[in-house]
Amino acid sequence: MKTSLLCAAAFGALSLASVHAFAQPAPTEASLQPKYGTWGFDASGEDRSIKPGDDFFAFADGTYNTTLKIPADHTRFGSFDVLGDLSEARVHLILDEAAAKVSTEAPTTVEGKVGAAYKAFMDEARVESLGQKPLARDLAEVNAVKTRGELAYIMGKAAGGVQASLFGVGIQPDDKDPNRYLIEIGQDGLGLPDRDYYLTPQFAAKKAAYEVYVGKMLGLIGWTDPQAAAKAVVDYETKVAEASWSKAQMRDPDAVYNPVTVAELQQLAPGFEWADLMKGAQLGAETHVVIDAKSAFPKLAAVYAATPLSTLKAWEAFRIADTSAAYLPKVFVDTRFDFRGKVLTGQEINRPRWKRGVRAANTQLGEAIGEVYTARYFPPESKAQMEALIGNLKVALGHRIENLEWMSPETKAEALKKLANYDVQVGYPKKWRDYSALDIRTDDLFGNVQRSQAFEWAYQRNRLHNPVDKDEWLMTPQTVNAYNNPDFNEVVFPAAILQPPFFNPTADPAVNYGAIGAVIGHEMTHGFDDQGRKYDSSGRLRDWWTAKDGKDFDARADKLGASYEKIDILPGAHINGKLTMGENIADLGGLLTALDAYHASLNGKPAPVIDGLTGDQRFFLGFAQIWRGKSRDDALRQQMVSDPHSPEKARIDGVVPNLDAWYRAFDVKPGDKLYRTPDERTRIW
């Protein structure tokens, strides 16, 4: 995905919950409201026994992290998850109210559809009574396959259904012409989180457990000789992993932009039936596509051609069951959770059914729920304050660009033009999605899932030859996150993240600048990170840098990446500096920009001292507070190989040693563990 996020799946990811967990009561909204001291910082979370120059993460958040017990149904917990739980509880209230008003099986109003979606999910008795009947049609289609072309057609249906594909099909703005849409085809096909799970010794036990899981799931759907089939499936996926590009390679927008015709693609990778894939995706009349990992495509197609059809059919059947398990009886849910929850991430128990219902409803009717959410929980004053803060950060970043010593005037002019053209959206989209054509029923959970996926894919297909809709959001307002979309040259801040500890209207300004200011700066800097910098002020992928400036930037970025790879996280697991480069640059640039904006907000006056702390000290503590939290070891190891975001500790201790003001604020000196000499500190933006 080209879009750069503040946080990815590692923060607030929802996993499948067990049917029998419904007995767990939902918390009240009031019980989830976070408290952050008298001026916006929770001083009780500090550990003053730690020198800030030795471990600022522990100094600012050590007591909180040490005493924190990760909830049994979470893989991690911290500031993002606090707000995630709050948003979840609020949506639950909205859904409960809507479900109570539903009086027909197939309501026609948006509120009725929202209620019906949740009501269908919560009808456990009906789910159990149906057993695996909802899968019958899709599995019968797989069983009936006689040729590889027929299977490629089924894979094409994955674009708008529960099927799986070796190659994913999507519709996105054209990187080289962001005013039009195009079809993208990308490498896919792995059931484990990353290719490293198949190819490196550290995940050998997980891979072995995966094979057992595949066998169990195939057994549940009545597949012949499920354990033998499972071994063949995992062997097949291992070959796919060997042929695939790494996630770090996939970050390069130039490398993954390869326009071809479908006929040319057939010549490039003749082992796969591309026309059938396109027909399955209901794109049979289209002739032009863009593919990503070009050198991998012939290898992946060759793996497909060399794998017995019986193995490919078993793989497809397993993936359909795996994807659909959340909407099937308890035995499917528990089997999936035992592997994907317990084994892969260390999660102790399944999430309550009501939480799963919230997730399902958000997936099906996210913006309809978001419209109610923002009306209730996002006051106009918060939107106005946030927009003013963004304006201050934009000015500060502009000054930073103007004063860069290493950048030429020519490149600066283009960078400033890009910044000036930033579209900033706050809270909720300018217009809401129309769900009137989506059929949602109270008595058809699996059908709701299928119809909502088909509805979304039809929406994507229908815009293919129409102008790009630059008002479209890629997240719902109730999502605790933020993002930068390079094709639209925009930054977006959903309502749910604009709450304490990120944005607190009553907090000391230093804390707000260190928290939400750093978030704003982070998303703005994404437009100038190692990949975002390749898009110009119109959102077009083109090189607008002088050759010298480009080399200087790369050298500085490599220096930053090398410093992250030295941070000690877990034995045998290290940060991948190339994979996390964009997020690390955004964290550094965001914090520098936020600090400048805070200083400018003082209008030349000294910051007040509060509780013995200077303004800069409170700024850095506010920044550290948004990253407090911890993860289970298995979840952390997964993050290290599959997520472009560094772990929480690195998002503090990898950043602050590069800021001269941090040294002054906390009297950090040579000999302290985080100390870096001035020439060792990375300076990019």
C-alpha positions as CSV (number, residue, x, y, z in Angstrom):
1,M,0.0,0.0,0.0
2,K,1.4,3.4,-1.0
3,T,-0.4,5.3,1.7
4,S,1.9,6.0,4.7
5,L,0.2,5.5,8.1
6,L,1.0,6.8,11.5
7,C,0.5,3.3,12.8
8,A,-0.2,0.0,11.1
9,A,-1.6,-3.3,12.1
10,A,0.6,-3.6,15.1
11,F,-1.4,-0.9,16.9
12,G,-5.0,-1.8,17.7
13,A,-5.2,-4.8,15.3
14,L,-8.4,-6.8,15.8
15,S,-8.1,-10.5,15.8
16,L,-10.9,-13.1,15.8
17,A,-12.8,-13.8,18.9
18,S,-14.5,-16.9,20.1
19,V,-18.3,-17.3,20.0
20,H,-18.4,-18.4,23.6
21,A,-16.7,-15.2,24.8
22,F,-19.9,-13.2,24.4
23,A,-20.5,-13.6,28.2
24,Q,-17.8,-11.0,28.8
25,P,-19.5,-7.7,29.5
26,A,-18.8,-4.6,27.4
27,P,-17.1,-1.8,29.4
28,T,-18.8,1.5,29.7
29,E,-17.6,4.5,27.8
30,A,-16.8,6.3,31.0
31,S,-14.6,3.5,32.3
32,L,-12.5,3.8,29.2
33,Q,-11.9,7.6,29.3
34,P,-8.2,8.1,29.8
35,K,-6.8,10.4,32.5
36,Y,-3.6,12.3,32.0
37,G,-2.7,14.5,35.0
38,T,-3.5,18.1,35.5
39,W,-1.7,19.5,32.4
40,G,-2.0,16.5,30.0
41,F,0.8,14.2,31.1
42,D,0.6,11.2,33.4
43,A,3.6,11.7,35.6
44,S,2.8,8.5,37.5
45,G,3.9,6.6,34.4
46,E,7.5,7.9,34.6
47,D,10.4,6.0,36.1
48,R,12.7,8.7,37.6
49,S,15.2,6.1,38.7
50,I,16.3,5.9,35.0
51,K,18.5,8.6,33.5
52,P,16.7,10.2,30.5
53,G,20.0,10.1,28.6
54,D,20.3,6.3,29.1
55,D,16.8,5.3,28.1
56,F,14.2,8.0,27.5
57,F,11.5,5.5,26.8
58,A,11.9,4.0,30.2
59,F,12.4,7.4,31.9
60,A,9.1,8.8,30.5
61,D,7.0,5.6,30.4
62,G,8.9,3.0,32.5
63,T,6.5,2.7,35.4
64,Y,3.5,2.5,33.2
65,N,5.1,-0.2,31.0
66,T,6.4,-2.2,34.0
67,T,3.1,-2.3,35.8
68,L,1.0,-2.7,32.6
69,K,-0.6,-6.1,32.1
70,I,-1.5,-6.5,28.5
71,P,-5.2,-7.5,28.4
72,A,-5.7,-11.1,27.6
73,D,-7.5,-10.4,24.4
74,H,-4.8,-8.0,23.1
75,T,-1.5,-8.6,21.5
76,R,-0.2,-5.2,22.7
77,F,-1.4,-2.3,24.7
78,G,-0.6,1.4,24.9
79,S,-1.9,4.8,24.0
80,F,-3.3,3.7,20.6
81,D,-5.1,0.8,22.2
82,V,-6.6,3.0,25.0
83,L,-8.3,5.1,22.3
84,G,-9.0,2.0,20.2
85,D,-11.0,0.5,23.1
86,L,-12.8,3.8,23.6
87,S,-13.7,4.1,19.9
88,E,-14.8,0.4,20.0
89,A,-17.1,1.0,23.0
90,R,-18.6,4.1,21.4
91,V,-19.3,2.2,18.1
92,H,-20.8,-0.7,20.2
93,L,-23.3,1.7,21.7
94,I,-24.2,3.0,18.3
95,L,-24.7,-0.5,17.0
96,D,-26.7,-1.7,20.0
97,E,-29.1,1.2,19.6
98,A,-29.5,0.6,15.8
99,A,-30.0,-3.1,16.3
100,A,-32.7,-2.5,18.9
101,K,-34.7,-0.5,16.3
102,V,-34.5,-3.1,13.5
103,S,-38.0,-4.5,12.8
104,T,-37.6,-6.2,9.4
105,E,-35.2,-8.8,8.1
106,A,-34.0,-6.6,5.2
107,P,-34.2,-2.9,6.3
108,T,-33.8,-0.2,3.7
109,T,-32.6,2.7,5.8
110,V,-28.9,3.2,6.6
111,E,-29.6,3.0,10.3
112,G,-31.5,-0.2,9.7
113,K,-28.7,-1.7,7.7
114,V,-26.2,-0.8,10.4
115,G,-28.4,-2.4,13.0
116,A,-29.1,-5.5,10.9
117,A,-25.3,-6.0,10.2
118,Y,-24.6,-6.1,13.9
119,K,-27.8,-8.1,14.8
120,A,-26.8,-10.8,12.2
121,F,-23.4,-11.1,13.7
122,M,-24.6,-11.5,17.2
123,D,-27.2,-14.2,16.3
124,E,-25.0,-17.0,17.5
125,A,-27.7,-19.6,17.5
126,R,-28.3,-19.1,13.8
127,V,-24.6,-19.2,13.0
128,E,-24.3,-22.6,14.8
129,S,-27.4,-24.0,13.2
130,L,-26.0,-23.3,9.7
131,G,-22.7,-25.0,10.3
132,Q,-20.5,-24.8,7.3
133,K,-23.4,-24.5,4.8
134,P,-22.4,-20.9,4.0
135,L,-19.2,-22.2,2.4
136,A,-20.9,-24.8,0.3
137,R,-21.2,-22.8,-2.9
138,D,-17.6,-21.5,-2.9
139,L,-16.1,-24.9,-2.0
140,A,-18.1,-26.7,-4.6
141,E,-16.8,-24.3,-7.2
142,V,-13.2,-25.1,-6.1
143,N,-13.9,-28.8,-6.1
144,A,-15.3,-28.6,-9.6
145,V,-12.1,-27.1,-11.1
146,K,-10.6,-29.1,-13.9
147,T,-8.0,-26.6,-15.3
148,R,-5.6,-24.0,-14.1
149,G,-7.5,-21.4,-16.0
150,E,-10.7,-22.2,-14.1
151,L,-8.7,-21.8,-10.8
152,A,-7.2,-18.5,-12.0
153,Y,-10.8,-17.3,-12.7
154,I,-11.8,-18.2,-9.0
155,M,-8.7,-16.3,-7.9
156,G,-9.9,-13.2,-9.8
157,K,-13.1,-13.4,-7.7
158,A,-10.9,-12.7,-4.6
159,A,-11.1,-9.0,-5.5
160,G,-14.7,-8.9,-4.3
161,G,-15.1,-12.1,-2.3
162,V,-13.8,-14.5,0.3
163,Q,-11.5,-16.3,-2.3
164,A,-7.7,-16.0,-2.3
165,S,-5.3,-15.4,-5.1
166,L,-1.7,-15.8,-6.0
167,F,-1.9,-12.3,-7.5
168,G,-4.1,-9.5,-6.0
169,V,-6.1,-7.2,-8.2
170,G,-7.0,-3.7,-7.2
171,I,-7.9,-0.3,-8.6
172,Q,-5.9,2.8,-7.6
173,P,-5.0,6.2,-8.8
174,D,-2.2,6.1,-11.4
175,D,1.1,7.1,-9.9
176,K,2.2,8.7,-13.1
177,D,-1.2,10.4,-13.7
178,P,-3.0,10.8,-10.4
179,N,-6.1,12.2,-12.1
180,R,-7.1,8.8,-13.5
181,Y,-7.5,5.3,-12.1
182,L,-5.8,2.1,-13.2
183,I,-5.7,-1.6,-12.5
184,E,-2.9,-2.9,-10.3
185,I,-1.9,-6.5,-10.0
186,G,0.4,-7.5,-7.2
187,Q,2.2,-10.5,-5.8
188,D,0.2,-12.3,-3.1
189,G,-0.5,-15.9,-2.0
190,L,1.1,-16.2,1.5
191,G,-0.9,-17.3,4.5
192,L,1.7,-16.4,7.0
193,P,2.5,-12.8,7.9
194,D,5.7,-12.5,5.9
195,R,8.1,-14.5,3.6
196,D,10.5,-14.7,6.6
197,Y,8.1,-17.1,8.3
198,Y,8.8,-19.6,5.6
199,L,12.5,-19.0,5.0
200,T,14.3,-18.1,8.3
201,P,15.1,-20.4,11.3
202,Q,13.6,-18.0,13.9
203,F,10.1,-18.9,12.6
204,A,10.5,-22.6,12.0
205,A,8.2,-23.5,14.8
206,K,5.5,-21.2,13.6
207,K,5.7,-22.6,10.1
208,A,5.4,-26.2,11.5
209,A,2.4,-25.0,13.6
210,Y,0.9,-23.4,10.5
211,E,1.0,-26.8,8.6
212,V,-0.9,-28.4,11.5
213,Y,-3.4,-25.5,11.4
214,V,-3.9,-25.9,7.6
215,G,-4.6,-29.6,8.1
216,K,-7.2,-28.9,10.9
217,M,-9.0,-26.3,8.8
218,L,-9.1,-28.6,5.7
219,G,-10.4,-31.4,8.0
220,L,-13.2,-29.2,9.2
221,I,-14.4,-28.7,5.6
222,G,-14.1,-32.4,4.8
223,W,-11.1,-32.3,2.5
224,T,-9.6,-35.7,1.6
225,D,-6.4,-36.6,3.5
226,P,-6.2,-33.1,5.1
227,Q,-2.7,-33.5,6.7
228,A,-1.1,-34.6,3.4
229,A,-2.8,-31.8,1.6
230,A,-1.6,-29.4,4.3
231,K,2.0,-30.4,3.8
232,A,1.7,-29.8,0.1
233,V,0.0,-26.4,0.7
234,V,2.8,-25.2,2.9
235,D,5.4,-26.5,0.5
236,Y,3.7,-24.5,-2.2
237,E,3.6,-21.4,-0.2
238,T,7.2,-21.8,0.7
239,K,8.1,-21.7,-3.0
240,V,5.9,-18.7,-3.4
241,A,7.8,-17.0,-0.6
242,E,11.1,-17.8,-2.2
243,A,9.9,-16.2,-5.4
244,S,8.4,-13.1,-3.8
245,W,10.0,-9.7,-3.2
246,S,10.6,-8.6,0.4
247,K,8.4,-6.0,2.0
248,A,11.4,-3.6,1.9
249,Q,11.7,-4.0,-1.8
250,M,8.0,-3.4,-2.3
251,R,8.3,0.1,-0.7
252,D,10.0,1.5,-3.8
253,P,7.2,3.2,-5.9
254,D,9.5,3.3,-9.0
255,A,10.2,-0.4,-8.8
256,V,6.6,-1.4,-8.4
257,Y,5.3,0.7,-11.3
258,N,5.4,-1.5,-14.4
259,P,2.7,-0.8,-17.0
260,V,2.0,-3.8,-19.3
261,T,-0.9,-5.0,-21.4
262,V,-2.6,-8.3,-20.4
263,A,-1.1,-9.9,-23.5
264,E,2.4,-8.7,-22.6
265,L,1.9,-10.0,-19.1
266,Q,1.0,-13.4,-20.5
267,Q,4.3,-13.4,-22.4
268,L,6.3,-12.2,-19.3
269,A,4.8,-14.8,-17.0
270,P,3.3,-17.6,-19.2
271,G,2.7,-20.1,-16.4
272,F,-0.5,-18.3,-15.2
273,E,-3.8,-17.7,-17.1
274,W,-4.0,-13.9,-16.8
275,A,-7.1,-13.4,-19.0
276,D,-9.0,-15.8,-16.7
277,L,-7.9,-13.9,-13.6
278,M,-9.2,-10.7,-15.2
279,K,-12.5,-12.3,-16.1
280,G,-12.9,-13.5,-12.6
281,A,-12.3,-10.0,-11.3
282,Q,-15.0,-8.8,-13.8
283,L,-12.4,-6.9,-15.7
284,G,-12.2,-9.1,-18.8
285,A,-12.6,-6.2,-21.2
286,E,-9.7,-4.3,-19.8
287,T,-6.3,-4.6,-21.6
288,H,-3.9,-2.5,-19.6
289,V,-2.6,-3.0,-16.0
290,V,0.3,-2.1,-13.8
291,I,2.2,-4.8,-12.0
292,D,4.4,-4.5,-8.9
293,A,7.2,-7.0,-8.4
294,K,8.0,-7.5,-12.1
295,S,10.9,-9.9,-11.7
296,A,8.9,-12.0,-9.3
297,F,6.0,-12.5,-11.6
298,P,7.6,-15.1,-14.0
299,K,8.9,-17.0,-11.0
300,L,5.5,-17.0,-9.2
301,A,3.8,-18.1,-12.4
302,A,6.3,-20.9,-12.8
303,V,5.6,-22.1,-9.3
304,Y,1.9,-22.1,-10.1
305,A,2.4,-24.0,-13.3
306,A,4.6,-26.6,-11.6
307,T,2.3,-27.2,-8.6
308,P,-0.2,-30.1,-8.9
309,L,-3.7,-28.8,-9.5
310,S,-4.9,-30.9,-6.5
311,T,-2.5,-28.8,-4.2
312,L,-3.7,-25.5,-5.7
313,K,-7.3,-26.5,-5.1
314,A,-6.5,-27.5,-1.5
315,W,-4.8,-24.2,-1.0
316,E,-7.8,-22.3,-2.3
317,A,-10.2,-24.2,-0.2
318,F,-8.1,-23.7,2.9
319,R,-7.8,-20.0,2.3
320,I,-11.6,-19.6,1.8
321,A,-12.2,-21.3,5.1
322,D,-9.5,-19.4,6.8
323,T,-10.8,-16.0,5.6
324,S,-14.4,-17.0,6.4
325,A,-13.9,-18.4,9.9
326,A,-15.1,-15.3,11.8
327,Y,-18.6,-15.8,10.3
328,L,-18.8,-19.6,10.9
329,P,-19.5,-21.8,14.0
330,K,-17.4,-21.8,17.1
331,V,-15.2,-24.7,16.0
332,F,-13.9,-22.6,13.0
333,V,-13.4,-19.5,15.1
334,D,-11.5,-21.3,17.8
335,T,-9.4,-23.3,15.4
336,R,-8.3,-20.1,13.7
337,F,-7.7,-18.3,16.9
338,D,-5.6,-21.1,18.4
339,F,-3.1,-20.5,15.6
340,R,-3.5,-16.9,14.4
341,G,-4.0,-15.6,17.9
342,K,-2.2,-17.8,20.4
343,V,0.6,-19.3,18.3
344,L,1.4,-16.3,16.0
345,T,1.0,-13.4,18.4
346,G,0.8,-14.9,21.9
347,Q,-2.7,-13.5,22.5
348,E,-4.2,-15.3,25.5
349,I,-7.9,-15.4,24.8
350,N,-10.2,-14.6,22.0
351,R,-11.9,-11.2,21.9
352,P,-15.5,-11.1,23.0
353,R,-18.1,-11.6,20.3
354,W,-19.4,-8.0,20.6
355,K,-16.0,-6.7,19.6
356,R,-15.9,-9.0,16.6
357,G,-19.4,-7.7,15.7
358,V,-18.1,-4.1,15.9
359,R,-15.3,-5.0,13.5
360,A,-17.6,-6.7,11.1
361,A,-20.1,-3.8,11.0
362,N,-17.3,-1.3,10.6
363,T,-16.0,-3.3,7.6
364,Q,-19.4,-3.5,6.0
365,L,-20.8,0.0,6.7
366,G,-17.9,2.0,8.1
367,E,-18.7,5.5,6.9
368,A,-22.4,5.1,7.9
369,I,-21.2,4.4,11.4
370,G,-18.7,7.2,11.2
371,E,-21.3,9.7,10.4
372,V,-23.1,9.0,13.6
373,Y,-19.8,8.7,15.5
374,T,-18.5,12.1,14.5
375,A,-21.8,13.8,15.2
376,R,-21.7,12.5,18.8
377,Y,-18.1,12.5,19.7
378,F,-16.2,15.1,17.5
379,P,-17.3,18.7,18.4
380,P,-16.7,21.5,15.9
381,E,-14.3,23.2,18.4
382,S,-11.9,20.2,18.2
383,K,-11.9,20.4,14.4
384,A,-11.2,24.2,14.5
385,Q,-8.4,23.8,17.1
386,M,-6.9,21.0,15.1
387,E,-6.9,22.9,11.8
388,A,-5.2,25.8,13.6
389,L,-2.5,23.5,14.9
390,I,-2.0,22.0,11.4
391,G,-1.6,25.5,10.0
392,N,1.2,26.2,12.6
393,L,3.0,23.0,11.7
394,K,2.8,23.7,8.0
395,V,4.4,27.0,8.5
396,A,7.1,25.4,10.7
397,L,7.9,22.8,8.1
398,G,8.1,25.4,5.4
399,H,10.7,27.3,7.5
400,R,12.7,24.1,8.0
401,I,12.8,23.5,4.3
402,E,13.8,27.1,3.5
403,N,16.7,26.8,6.0
404,L,18.1,23.4,4.9
405,E,21.9,23.9,4.4
406,W,22.3,20.7,2.3
407,M,19.5,21.3,-0.3
408,S,19.8,23.4,-3.4
409,P,17.4,26.3,-4.2
410,E,15.9,24.3,-7.1
411,T,14.9,21.4,-5.0
412,K,13.7,23.6,-2.2
413,A,11.4,25.5,-4.5
414,E,9.7,22.2,-5.5
415,A,9.5,21.0,-1.9
416,L,7.9,24.2,-0.8
417,K,5.4,24.0,-3.7
418,K,4.5,20.5,-2.6
419,L,4.0,21.6,1.0
420,A,1.9,24.6,-0.1
421,N,-0.4,22.2,-2.1
422,Y,-1.0,19.8,0.8
423,D,-4.7,19.0,1.2
424,V,-5.4,18.5,4.9
425,Q,-8.6,16.8,6.0
426,V,-9.6,16.6,9.7
427,G,-12.2,14.5,11.5
428,Y,-14.4,13.1,8.7
429,P,-14.7,13.2,4.9
430,K,-16.3,16.0,3.0
431,K,-19.0,13.6,1.7
432,W,-20.3,10.3,3.0
433,R,-20.6,7.0,1.1
434,D,-24.0,5.9,-0.2
435,Y,-25.0,2.5,1.0
436,S,-28.5,2.4,-0.4
437,A,-27.7,-0.3,-2.9
438,L,-26.1,-2.6,-0.3
439,D,-28.4,-5.4,0.9
440,I,-28.0,-6.3,4.6
441,R,-30.2,-8.8,6.3
442,T,-30.6,-9.7,10.0
443,D,-30.7,-13.5,9.2
444,D,-27.8,-13.8,6.7
445,L,-24.4,-13.1,8.3
446,F,-22.3,-14.8,5.7
447,G,-24.4,-13.3,2.9
448,N,-23.9,-9.9,4.4
449,V,-20.2,-10.4,4.2
450,Q,-20.3,-11.6,0.6
451,R,-22.6,-8.8,-0.5
452,S,-20.6,-6.1,1.2
453,Q,-17.4,-7.3,-0.4
454,A,-19.1,-7.4,-3.8
455,F,-20.6,-4.0,-3.2
456,E,-17.1,-2.5,-2.4
457,W,-15.6,-4.2,-5.5
458,A,-18.4,-2.9,-7.7
459,Y,-17.7,0.6,-6.3
460,Q,-14.0,0.3,-7.2
461,R,-14.7,-1.1,-10.7
462,N,-17.3,1.5,-11.5
463,R,-14.8,4.4,-11.0
464,L,-12.2,2.9,-13.3
465,H,-12.9,5.2,-16.2
466,N,-14.1,8.2,-14.2
467,P,-12.2,11.1,-12.7
468,V,-10.4,10.4,-9.5
469,D,-12.4,11.2,-6.4
470,K,-9.9,13.1,-4.2
471,D,-12.4,13.5,-1.4
472,E,-12.5,9.8,-0.8
473,W,-11.1,8.6,2.5
474,L,-9.1,5.5,3.1
475,M,-10.0,5.2,6.7
476,T,-13.2,5.6,8.7
477,P,-13.5,8.5,11.2
478,Q,-13.7,6.0,14.1
479,T,-10.2,4.7,13.3
480,V,-7.4,5.5,15.7
481,N,-4.8,6.4,13.0
482,A,-3.7,9.0,10.5
483,Y,-2.3,8.8,7.0
484,N,-0.5,10.5,4.1
485,N,-1.8,9.7,0.6
486,P,1.0,10.7,-1.9
487,D,-1.3,10.4,-5.0
488,F,-3.6,13.1,-3.5
489,N,-0.8,15.0,-1.8
490,E,-2.9,15.0,1.3
491,V,-2.7,14.2,5.0
492,V,-5.8,12.9,6.9
493,F,-6.6,12.9,10.6
494,P,-9.7,10.8,11.6
495,A,-11.7,12.0,14.5
496,A,-10.9,9.0,16.8
497,I,-7.2,9.9,17.2
498,L,-8.0,13.5,18.1
499,Q,-8.4,12.8,21.8
500,P,-6.0,12.6,24.8
501,P,-3.2,11.8,24.9
502,F,-2.8,12.8,21.3
503,F,-5.0,15.9,21.2
504,N,-6.2,17.4,24.5
505,P,-7.9,20.8,24.3
506,T,-7.3,21.4,28.0
507,A,-3.7,20.3,28.1
508,D,-0.5,22.5,28.3
509,P,0.4,23.5,24.8
510,A,3.8,22.0,25.1
511,V,2.2,18.5,25.5
512,N,-0.2,19.0,22.6
513,Y,2.7,20.1,20.3
514,G,4.7,17.1,21.5
515,A,1.8,14.7,20.9
516,I,-0.6,15.7,18.1
517,G,2.0,18.2,16.8
518,A,4.4,15.3,16.3
519,V,1.6,13.3,14.6
520,I,0.8,16.2,12.3
521,G,4.5,16.7,11.5
522,H,4.9,12.9,11.0
523,E,2.2,12.8,8.3
524,M,3.5,15.9,6.6
525,T,7.0,14.6,6.6
526,H,5.8,11.4,4.9
527,G,5.5,13.5,1.8
528,F,9.3,13.9,2.0
529,D,10.4,10.5,3.3
530,D,12.6,8.2,1.2
531,Q,9.6,7.2,-1.0
532,G,7.1,10.1,-0.5
533,R,9.8,12.5,-1.8
534,K,9.4,10.8,-5.2
535,Y,5.9,12.3,-5.7
536,D,5.6,16.0,-6.7
537,S,3.2,18.7,-5.7
538,S,0.4,17.3,-7.9
539,G,0.8,13.8,-6.6
540,R,2.6,12.6,-9.6
541,L,5.5,10.0,-9.4
542,R,8.4,11.9,-10.9
543,D,12.0,12.8,-9.9
544,W,12.0,16.6,-9.0
545,W,15.3,16.5,-7.2
546,T,18.7,17.5,-8.4
547,A,21.1,14.6,-8.6
548,K,23.3,15.9,-5.9
549,D,20.4,16.6,-3.5
550,G,19.0,13.1,-4.1
551,K,22.4,11.5,-3.2
552,D,22.7,13.7,-0.1
553,F,19.2,12.7,1.0
554,D,20.0,9.0,0.5
555,A,23.2,9.3,2.5
556,R,21.4,10.9,5.4
557,A,18.6,8.4,5.3
558,D,21.0,5.4,5.3
559,K,22.7,6.9,8.3
560,L,19.3,7.1,10.1
561,G,18.5,3.5,9.1
562,A,21.8,2.2,10.4
563,S,21.2,3.9,13.8
564,Y,17.8,2.1,14.2
565,E,19.3,-1.3,13.4
566,K,21.6,-0.9,16.5
567,I,18.6,-0.5,18.9
568,D,18.2,-3.6,21.1
569,I,14.6,-4.8,21.0
570,L,14.6,-8.6,21.4
571,P,17.3,-11.3,21.3
572,G,17.8,-12.4,17.7
573,A,15.4,-9.8,16.3
574,H,16.5,-6.5,14.9
575,I,14.8,-3.5,13.2
576,N,15.0,-3.6,9.5
577,G,16.3,-0.1,8.6
578,K,15.2,-0.3,5.0
579,L,11.7,-1.6,5.8
580,T,11.1,1.1,8.5
581,M,12.9,3.9,6.8
582,G,9.9,6.0,5.8
583,E,8.3,5.8,9.2
584,N,11.6,6.6,11.0
585,I,12.2,9.6,8.8
586,A,8.6,10.8,9.4
587,D,9.0,10.4,13.2
588,L,12.2,12.5,13.2
589,G,11.0,15.2,10.8
590,G,7.6,15.3,12.6
591,L,9.2,15.9,16.0
592,L,11.6,18.5,14.8
593,T,8.8,20.4,13.0
594,A,6.5,20.1,16.1
595,L,9.2,21.5,18.3
596,D,9.8,24.5,16.0
597,A,6.0,25.1,15.9
598,Y,5.8,25.0,19.7
599,H,8.7,27.5,20.0
600,A,7.0,29.8,17.5
601,S,3.7,29.6,19.4
602,L,5.4,31.2,22.4
603,N,5.8,34.4,20.4
604,G,9.3,35.2,21.8
605,K,8.2,34.7,25.5
606,P,9.7,32.1,27.8
607,A,7.6,29.0,28.4
608,P,6.2,28.7,31.9
609,V,7.6,26.2,34.3
610,I,5.0,23.7,35.4
611,D,5.7,21.2,38.2
612,G,9.4,22.1,37.9
613,L,9.4,21.2,34.2
614,T,10.4,23.5,31.4
615,G,8.4,23.8,28.2
616,D,10.8,21.7,26.2
617,Q,10.8,19.0,28.9
618,R,7.0,18.9,28.8
619,F,7.1,18.8,25.0
620,F,9.4,15.7,24.9
621,L,7.4,14.0,27.7
622,G,4.2,14.6,25.7
623,F,5.8,13.0,22.7
624,A,7.0,10.0,24.7
625,Q,3.5,9.5,26.3
626,I,1.9,8.7,22.9
627,W,4.3,5.8,22.4
628,R,4.0,4.2,25.8
629,G,2.9,0.6,25.7
630,K,4.3,-2.9,25.2
631,S,3.7,-5.9,23.0
632,R,3.8,-9.6,23.4
633,D,7.1,-11.1,22.2
634,D,5.6,-13.1,19.4
635,A,3.6,-10.1,18.2
636,L,6.8,-8.0,18.4
637,R,8.8,-10.5,16.3
638,Q,6.0,-10.5,13.7
639,Q,6.1,-6.7,13.6
640,M,9.9,-6.6,13.2
641,V,9.7,-8.5,9.9
642,S,6.3,-7.5,8.5
643,D,5.5,-3.9,9.6
644,P,7.2,-0.7,8.3
645,H,6.8,0.8,11.8
646,S,9.5,0.5,14.4
647,P,8.5,-0.8,17.8
648,E,7.5,1.7,20.5
649,K,10.9,2.0,22.2
650,A,12.6,2.8,18.9
651,R,10.0,5.4,18.1
652,I,11.3,7.3,21.1
653,D,14.9,6.3,21.6
654,G,15.6,6.2,17.9
655,V,14.4,9.8,17.5
656,V,15.2,12.1,20.4
657,P,19.0,11.5,20.3
658,N,19.0,13.4,17.0
659,L,17.5,16.6,18.5
660,D,19.9,19.1,20.1
661,A,17.1,20.5,22.2
662,W,16.6,17.2,23.9
663,Y,20.2,17.2,25.1
664,R,19.7,20.6,26.6
665,A,16.3,19.8,28.1
666,F,17.5,16.8,30.0
667,D,21.2,17.6,30.4
668,V,22.3,14.6,28.4
669,K,26.1,14.3,28.3
670,P,28.9,12.1,26.9
671,G,28.8,8.7,28.7
672,D,25.0,8.5,28.7
673,K,23.9,5.5,26.6
674,L,21.8,7.5,24.1
675,Y,24.4,10.2,23.7
676,R,25.5,10.9,20.1
677,T,28.1,13.5,19.1
678,P,26.8,16.3,17.0
679,D,28.2,14.7,13.8
680,E,26.5,11.4,14.7
681,R,23.1,13.0,14.9
682,T,21.0,12.6,11.7
683,R,19.6,15.7,10.2
684,I,17.3,15.4,7.2
685,W,14.3,17.8,7.3
